Amino acid sequence: MRASGILLPIASLPGRYGIGCFSKEARQFVDFLEKAKQKYWQILPVGPTSYGDSPYQSFSTFAGNPYFISLESLIEQGLLTRRECDAADFGKSDVSVDYHKLYLERFKLLRKAYERSNISQREDFHSFCDENAFWLKDYAIYMAVKTLFDGKSFDKWPEDIRRRVGYSMDYYQRELYFEIEFYEYIQYEFYKQWFELKEYANSKGIQIIGDIPIYVAYDSADVWAHPELFQMDAEGNPETVAGCPPDGFSATGQLWGNPIYRWDYHKSTGYDWWVRRMEKCSQLYDVTRIDHFRGFDEYFAIPAGAEDATSGHWEKGPGIELFHAIKRRLGDIQIIAEDLGYITDSVRQLVQECGFPNMKVLEFAFDSRDSSGPGEYLPYNYNKNCVVYTGTHDNETLLGWLSNILPEEVRMVKRYIGKDMKEKQDIVFEMIRLAQASTADFCIIPIQDYLCLDNTARINTPSTVGINWKWRISEKDLNDGLVQKVKEYTVLYGRA
């Protein structure tokens, strides 16, 4: 069935208190999607962000981001007052996230809510903790100890707790009892609010496309609690780290720094950790997009300590075995394979064997910097089982991209469209039309492109720090005019 949707991160929603969250504005966006005849809302990973604010570098692959907890909901529960929330300094801008101020202010309020919640007396809280014990216990003590040691990465902790020695774990669980319970409470509240929002979206006919990175962050409860899952040395340090090789966009490649999986160990467990991870995703989302899917076929391994990605090399990943294991345990769950970048025949074969829709990005179809084969992303080469995007969270907005590509590339876009347009804004809407009209079963458009915004609205510029993940949409932009604009192409090309 043909369908379309919009890409808008939770953090980019409008609303009070510094960042988009599970507030009434989130439900209003669901209403917007329904009016515009959309069937999907795609978001970015919802894990707690680390230094650099990237949702792809999280303290846990299972935990939720405390910033997304609606303070309005906590006010309604009587756990915070409007005055307390209004007094917090979340920055001066309603259209940009100030993560430093958010970090300083948000946890103070969440802690007040916890202290007033009497949560230990709640039966549903204890049920939540029991149901999520396989990850929640480790995450809560990890964050409590991390807080005790001024936020330092676990490799800077005293050796006994860094290595999870039994007596040390017992000691910190006793000494940090309330701090641990605070982090459990945060997750309880996150999950409760998220599932209420998801249920609302589903009731309106909107499905959620979630997003997970293939790798986890080194500074995470996942690595601290389960070093056996990763390529680590005897001292608990990564032997190799993840990234991608040099290409037309970066002469030195990308050095992500995530520890790489010890796939032979995962295989010996029947891929249990990955099955649990995908099970959690299937509860959180209707569809899960797996970032860097090609890493399951071959992954790029870079020696730990390298300054860039030029010394890396390719190694074989788990391949189809992993997805057979997931299907045996979970049945058919909906997955989108993010197979962008340099794609080999073996990657194509893996995607085909899995049967997952893969991704097509229109910007790449006309950009000479892309390393894919000729025509890989041109609409006449699409099969139906794919998802077409104008761009992703890692790309420039269409308007920004058109301003930065070569003049001959702009001319190629016009020739392909078949119109000699003078204004770049006109080209933006014709490229959206191309995506909507394509044979792809699914079409996802970043909302910045419908708004025809330049690169000041870009979500992320890879290999940069401090300028990303900040953009927020203005509430006034989600108006009836935009509804009609989105709905027009959706209906015209049979996606409503």
ABEGO torsion letter per residue (X at the ends): XBBBBBBBBAAABBEBGGBBBBBAAAAAAAAAAAAAGBABBBBBBABBBBBGGBAABBABAABBBAAABBAAAAAAAGABBAAAAAABBAEABAABBBAAAAAAAAAAAAAAAAAAAGAAABAAAAAAAAAAAAAAAAAAAAAAAAAAAGGBBAAABBAAAAAGBAAAAAAAAAAAAAAAAAAAAAAAAAAAAAAAAAAAAAAAGBBBBBBBBABBBABBAAAAABAAABBBBAAGBBABBBEBBBBAABAAEBBAGBBBBBAAAAAAAGGAAAAAAAAAAAAABABBBBBGAAAAABBBBBBBGBABAAABBBBBBAEAAAAAAAAAAAEBBBBBBBABEBBBAAAAAAAAAAGBBBBBBAAAAABAABABBBGAABAAABBABBBBBABBAABBBAAAAAAABBAAAAAAAAAAAGBBBABAAAAAAAAAAAAAABABABBBBBAAAAAGBBAAABABBBGBBGABGABBBBAAABBAAAAAAAAAAAAAAGAX
